[in-house]
Amino acid sequence: MRIQLKSKVPWFLQDILANRKFFYPFSKRVGYIGWLGKNNLGDEAMYFAFCKLFENLKVFPFKYTDKIRLYEKYMRQKAYRAVFLGGGTLINYKRSYLESLKLAQQFFEQTFVFGSGVNSPEFWSKIQGSVDNLKEWVDCLSRCKFVGVRGPLSKKILDQAGLYNAKVIGDPALYLADKKIEQKKKIKRIGINLGISYGRVWGNEEEILNYIVRFAKVISNDGWNITLFPVWKEDLEYVEEAARRIGNSVLICYEYKSVERSMDFLRSCDVFMGEKLHSVILSMCAYTPSIMLEYRPKCLDFMMSMDLEEFNVRTDSLSIDLLVHLLDKLYTNLEFYQKKIEQKVNYYKNIQSEKRTMISKLI
C-alpha cells in the first residue's frame, strides 16, 4: 500500500518513505544479519524462526545505506533499535558479515549474536583462498551484549580464541519444531539430501555422490522407498544426477522454497539422511530421526548439541555397511529416538525463549 506524501518531503527520501513498512515504530525495529534472499531453505527457515521467536519486534534484514542515514536525520530517530547477527555459520566466514556487524556497532548501541555458528579454522585452513579472521571476530563479538552460538564446537573455538562468555543456545531453526511427536507409519520411507559445495567438503564430491548412490541402491533392494530432497536451487543438477544413477523410481521433492511444505515432507519420512546441515535440522524439527553426513564441521557441531554424534558420519569416512547399520538402528528404535530428539528440541526452545526475554528487556 502506497502512502500519500506531503510535498515538503525531500525527493531523495520519497522512495523510502513511500512504503508503509518504514513507518513501523522505531522502538520495535531490529536488524538481522544473515544470508537471505537466495532461496536457501536453511537460511530462510532460520530467519522465519527468528521472526517467530521475536514476534514482539519487527525484524528487517540489516541494511544501512547513506540514504537510510538521511532518513534517520530527517525523522530524528535511528532506523534500528538493535542489530542481531543471526543464524548460519557466519562467524569467521565471509568478511561481509564481520563488516556488517562492525557497521552496526559503529552506529547502534545494542548488538547481539543469536544462534550463529563458528567456522572451524582447522577445516578452512585446508581450503584455498580462505582467510582466518577469528581474532578480529573475537574483538567484535566482545562488544556484543549477548553471544549465543549453535553448538559446543562453536563455543570451544571461541573459548580457545579468548572469548569465554558465549552460550550454546542451539540452532535458531529448532524453534520451528512441531509441538508434539507424530508417530511414524513405518512404511520404510527415507528422505535423502545431498548437494553441491564446490569442493569445500571433507573428501571429494564425486566420491560422496557415488557412496550415496550405492547406499540408495542397497536399501532400495531391501524395500526402502527413497525420495531425494534438495534444499537449494544450486543443488538440483547434482540431485537429479543422483536420481538418474539410482534409478528404481526414486522420487525428488522440490519443495525447498517453502518451509511449511518441506516440513510436511519431512514428517512423512520414517528416517532421514542429510548432507546439508538444515536438511537434518528441519528433519529433527519434524521429529524424524536422522543420519548426518558431515561435509563440514558445522554438521558435527549441531549433532553434538543434540547428543546424537553417534549418527554423524564424515563424508571422507563413508562406509555403506556403517550407513546401513545406522539406518537399521534408527528404524528399529524410532519411538526412542523421536523422544530423545523431542527432549533436546524442547531444551533449546526453552533456552531461546529465556534469552529472547532477557534481550527484549535490554532493548
C-alpha positions in Angstrom: 0.0 0.0 0.0 1.4 3.4 -1.0 1.3 6.4 1.3 0.4 9.9 0.1 3.5 12.0 0.8 3.5 15.7 1.7 5.3 17.9 -0.8 7.8 19.0 1.8 9.4 15.5 2.0 12.8 15.7 0.2 12.8 14.0 -3.2 15.7 11.7 -2.2 13.7 10.2 0.7 10.4 9.7 -1.1 11.2 6.2 -2.4 12.0 5.1 1.2 9.1 6.9 2.9 6.6 5.8 0.3 6.5 2.3 1.7 4.4 1.7 4.8 6.8 -0.7 6.4 9.3 2.1 7.1 6.7 3.7 9.4 6.7 0.8 11.8 7.5 2.2 15.3 11.3 2.5 15.6 11.2 1.4 19.2 10.4 -2.1 17.9 12.6 -2.3 14.8 15.6 -4.6 14.8 18.1 -5.5 12.1 19.0 -9.1 11.2 22.4 -10.0 9.6 22.2 -13.3 7.6 22.4 -14.9 4.2 18.9 -14.1 2.9 17.1 -13.9 -0.4 18.9 -16.8 -2.0 16.1 -19.4 -1.9 18.3 -21.5 0.5 15.9 -23.4 2.7 18.1 -23.4 5.9 18.8 -19.7 5.9 15.2 -18.7 5.2 14.0 -21.1 7.9 16.3 -19.6 10.5 15.1 -16.1 9.6 11.5 -17.3 9.8 12.2 -18.9 13.2 13.9 -15.7 14.5 10.9 -13.6 13.4 8.5 -16.0 15.1 10.6 -16.0 18.3 10.9 -12.2 18.4 7.3 -11.7 17.3 7.0 -8.6 19.6 9.6 -6.9 17.4 9.6 -6.0 13.7 12.6 -7.7 12.1 14.2 -6.4 9.0 17.3 -7.7 7.1 20.0 -5.3 8.2 20.8 -2.6 5.6 22.4 0.7 6.5 23.0 2.9 3.5 23.6 6.6 3.1 20.0 7.1 2.1 18.8 5.4 5.3 21.1 7.7 7.3 19.5 10.7 5.6 16.1 9.2 6.5 17.2 9.0 10.1 18.3 12.6 10.1 15.0 13.7 8.6 13.0 11.6 11.1 15.3 12.3 14.0 15.3 8.7 15.0 17.6 5.7 14.5 16.5 3.1 11.9 17.1 0.1 14.2 16.6 -0.3 17.9 19.2 -3.2 17.9 21.0 -5.4 15.4 21.4 -9.2 15.5 23.9 -11.5 13.9 21.5 -14.3 13.0 21.7 -18.0 12.3 24.0 -19.7 10.0 27.8 -20.4 10.1 28.6 -16.7 9.8 31.4 -16.2 12.4 34.9 -16.4 10.8 33.4 -17.0 7.3 32.8 -14.2 4.8 34.2 -10.9 5.7 31.0 -9.2 4.7 29.3 -10.5 7.9 32.1 -9.1 10.0 31.9 -5.7 8.3 28.1 -5.7 8.7 28.4 -6.3 12.5 31.2 -3.7 12.8 29.0 -1.2 10.9 26.1 -2.0 13.3 28.3 -1.4 16.3 29.5 1.9 15.0 26.1 3.4 14.8 23.9 1.4 17.2 24.5 0.6 20.9 22.8 -2.8 21.0 24.2 -5.7 19.0 23.6 -9.4 19.7 24.5 -12.8 18.3 21.7 -15.3 18.3 22.4 -18.9 17.2 25.3 -18.3 14.8 27.9 -21.0 14.1 31.7 -20.5 14.1 33.7 -21.8 11.1 36.5 -24.2 12.0 40.0 -22.8 11.4 41.2 -26.4 11.1 38.8 -27.2 8.2 39.1 -23.9 6.4 42.9 -23.7 6.5 42.8 -26.5 4.0 40.6 -24.6 1.6 42.4 -22.5 -0.9 41.6 -18.8 -0.7 40.1 -18.9 2.8 41.2 -16.4 5.4 41.1 -16.8 9.2 39.7 -13.6 10.8 38.9 -15.2 14.1 40.9 -12.7 16.3 39.2 -9.8 14.6 35.8 -11.5 15.1 36.5 -12.1 18.8 37.3 -8.4 19.2 34.0 -7.5 17.6 32.0 -10.2 19.4 33.3 -8.9 22.8 31.4 -5.7 22.2 28.1 -7.6 21.7 25.5 -7.5 24.6 25.0 -11.3 24.2 26.7 -14.0 22.2 24.6 -17.2 21.7 26.1 -19.9 19.4 24.7 -23.0 17.7 26.7 -25.8 19.4 29.6 -26.9 21.6 32.2 -26.8 18.8 31.4 -23.2 18.1 31.8 -22.3 21.7 35.0 -24.2 22.0 36.5 -22.3 19.1 35.6 -19.0 20.6 36.9 -20.2 24.0 40.2 -21.1 22.5 40.4 -17.7 20.8 39.8 -15.9 24.1 36.0 -15.2 24.1 34.7 -17.1 27.1 31.2 -15.7 27.6 29.5 -17.4 24.6 26.4 -19.5 25.4 25.2 -22.6 23.5 21.5 -21.9 22.6 21.0 -24.4 19.7 20.3 -23.6 16.1 17.5 -21.0 15.7 15.6 -23.2 13.3 14.8 -25.6 16.2 12.2 -23.0 17.3 10.1 -24.2 14.4 9.8 -27.7 15.8 6.4 -29.3 16.0 4.6 -29.1 19.3 4.3 -32.8 19.6 5.6 -36.0 18.0 3.7 -37.6 15.2 4.0 -41.3 15.3 5.8 -42.8 12.2 3.9 -45.1 9.9 6.9 -47.4 9.5 6.5 -47.9 5.7 10.2 -47.8 5.1 10.2 -44.3 3.6 13.5 -42.4 3.7 14.4 -38.9 2.6 18.0 -38.3 1.5 19.6 -34.9 1.0 22.8 -34.2 -0.9 24.1 -31.1 -2.6 27.0 -29.3 -4.2 29.6 -27.4 -2.1 32.1 -26.5 -4.8 34.8 -28.8 -3.3 34.6 -27.2 0.2 33.9 -30.6 1.8 35.5 -33.4 3.8 36.6 -35.6 0.9 35.6 -35.5 -2.7 32.1 -34.6 -4.0 32.1 -37.2 -6.8 33.0 -39.9 -4.2 30.3 -38.7 -1.9 27.8 -38.9 -4.8 29.0 -42.4 -5.6 28.6 -43.6 -1.9 25.1 -42.2 -1.7 24.1 -43.8 -4.9 25.4 -47.2 -3.8 23.8 -46.8 -0.4 20.5 -46.0 -2.0 20.6 -49.0 -4.3 21.4 -51.3 -1.4 18.4 -50.1 0.7 16.1 -50.0 -2.3 16.7 -53.7 -2.7 15.7 -54.0 0.9 12.3 -52.4 0.3 13.0 -48.8 1.2 11.2 -46.0 -0.7 13.6 -43.2 -1.5 12.9 -39.5 -2.0 15.8 -37.1 -2.7 15.4 -33.7 -1.0 17.4 -30.7 -2.3 17.5 -27.5 -0.1 18.9 -25.0 -2.6 18.5 -24.4 -6.3 22.2 -24.9 -6.9 21.9 -28.5 -5.7 19.3 -29.5 -8.3 21.6 -30.7 -11.1 23.6 -32.8 -8.5 20.5 -34.3 -7.0 19.0 -35.1 -10.4 22.2 -36.8 -11.4 22.0 -38.9 -8.3 18.4 -39.8 -9.1 19.4 -40.9 -12.6 22.1 -43.1 -11.3 20.0 -44.7 -8.6 17.0 -45.4 -10.8 14.3 -47.7 -9.4 11.7 -44.9 -9.5 13.4 -42.7 -6.9 11.5 -39.5 -6.3 12.6 -35.9 -5.8 10.9 -33.5 -3.5 11.2 -29.9 -5.0 9.7 -28.0 -2.1 12.8 -26.3 -0.8 11.3 -22.8 -1.4 8.6 -23.5 1.2 9.5 -24.2 4.9 5.9 -25.5 5.6 5.8 -27.8 2.6 9.3 -29.1 3.3 8.3 -29.8 6.9 5.2 -31.7 5.6 7.6 -33.9 3.5 10.0 -34.5 6.4 7.1 -35.6 8.7 6.2 -38.2 6.1 9.6 -39.9 6.3 10.3 -42.6 8.7 14.0 -41.8 8.7 16.1 -39.1 7.0 19.8 -38.8 5.9 21.2 -35.5 5.0 24.4 -33.7 3.9 23.3 -30.1 4.1 23.0 -29.0 7.7 19.5 -27.7 7.8 18.0 -30.6 5.9 18.8 -32.6 9.1 17.9 -29.8 11.5 14.4 -29.4 9.9 14.0 -33.1 9.8 14.6 -33.2 13.6 12.1 -30.3 13.9 9.6 -32.9 12.4 10.9 -35.5 14.9 12.2 -37.6 12.1 15.4 -39.5 13.3 18.3 -38.6 11.1 21.8 -39.5 9.9 24.1 -36.6 9.3 26.6 -36.7 6.5 29.2 -34.3 7.9 30.5 -32.5 4.9 31.8 -29.6 7.1 32.5 -29.4 10.9 29.3 -27.4 11.4 27.3 -30.6 11.0 29.1 -32.2 13.9 28.6 -29.0 15.9 24.9 -29.5 15.6 24.8 -33.3 16.2 26.9 -32.8 19.3 24.4 -30.2 20.5 21.7 -32.8 20.2 23.8 -35.6 21.8 23.4 -37.6 18.6 27.0 -37.5 17.3 26.8 -41.3 17.0 24.7 -40.7 13.9 27.2 -38.2 12.4 29.4 -39.7 9.6 32.1 -37.6 8.0 32.0 -37.6 4.2 35.6 -38.6 3.9 34.9 -41.7 6.0 31.8 -43.1 4.4 31.0 -46.8 4.7 28.0 -48.5 3.2 27.9 -51.0 6.0 28.0 -48.3 8.6 25.2 -46.3 7.0 23.0 -49.4 6.7 23.7 -50.2 10.3 22.8 -46.7 11.5 19.6 -46.7 9.4 18.6 -50.1 10.8 19.3 -48.8 14.4 17.1 -45.7 13.9 14.3 -47.6 12.2 14.2 -50.3 14.8 14.1 -47.7 17.6 12.0 -44.9 16.1 10.0 -44.1 19.1 13.0 -43.9 21.4 14.9 -41.5 19.1 11.9 -39.4 18.4 11.5 -38.9 22.2 15.3 -38.1 22.5 15.1 -35.5 19.8 12.0 -34.0 21.4 13.7 -33.6 24.7 16.7 -31.8 23.2 14.5 -29.7 21.0 12.4 -28.5 23.9 15.6 -27.9 25.9 16.8 -25.4 23.3 13.4 -23.9 22.6 13.3 -23.1 26.3 16.8 -21.6 26.3 16.0 -19.5 23.3 12.7 -18.3 24.9 14.6 -17.3 28.0 17.3 -15.4 26.1 14.6 -13.7 24.0 13.0 -12.4 27.2 16.4 -11.2 28.5 17.3 -9.5 25.3 13.8 -7.9 24.9 14.2 -6.3 28.3 17.6 -4.8 27.3 16.3 -3.3 24.1 
